[in-house]
Amino acid sequence: MKNAQSTTLPRRHWLAAAAVLALTGFERTALAQATNVQVWKDPNCGCCHLWVEHLQASGFKVEVRDVGNTAARKRLGMPEQLGSCHTASVGGYVIEGHVPAADIHRLLKERPAALGLSVPGMPIGSPGMDGPEYKGRKDAYDVLLVKKDGSTKSFQHYPGLRRMAQRDGLQRVSDDAAALPWATAEVRRIDKAAGKVALKHGEIKNLDMPPMSMVFQVKDPRQVGALQVGQKVRFQAVQDKGAYWVVKIEAAAL
């Protein structure tokens, strides 16, 4: 009898250990799949490229699709009002905008019932918008947990650490064209359907923004139709709720 018990007990332990190992293997597989990220972005958006590098440095394997993100955002169900310059998919969730990698890792660990995360617009100081050219400026922003019904709540708050954002009496968010300075740029890509334009631009003084390449939404979509890739332009831009908008754009004088 003692021999039977001594044989059965180790066998039970062995079966339990095998089940744990199998579960652990499954979790490892799920984690490996979850860390593969698909990103849809504009090929000329410098801040999107830097965000991809941020993910890669944080352990994610990233597949980039340089076809723009408007169609992907719509297909994946992310509300337009929560949009940014790139859209991603990871572990069954949608990621919109400059979401820090740490928050994506947390999302995948906690697995809430949600559509995904969003950082609307392109807040300076967020990953990909935090280069040395910004001289330490950081705007306050929230990473939003987006529920499947489109409602949101704050998932993580990042406080601002900003320099004076007004210069020469110009308001950063003013859309009064008479008060806005002109910036120069080259048109790199045009998305007429989405009313967007990718610009390689010089300094935008009222936004305290250094030269870079970035995608802008255009306030009047009719202006997009007159543009051509490679064209030299001048434009006026504002910031509204974290997003950057071109309020006027025209061919630059030769």
Buried (B, 14 or more C-beta within 10 A) or exposed (E): EEEEEEEEEEEEEEEEEEEEEEEEEEEEEEEEEBBEBBBBBBBBBBBBBBBBEBBEEBEBEBEBBBEBBBBBBBEBEBBEEBBBBBBBBBBEBBBBBBBBBEBBBBBBEEEEEBBBBBBBBBBBBBBBBBEEEBEEBBBEBBBBBBBEEEEBEEBBEBEEEBEEBEEEEBBBEBBEEEEBBBBBBBBBBBBEEBBBBBBBBBBBBBBBBBBBBBBBBBBEEEBBEEBEEEBEBBBBBBBEEBBBBBBBBEEBEE
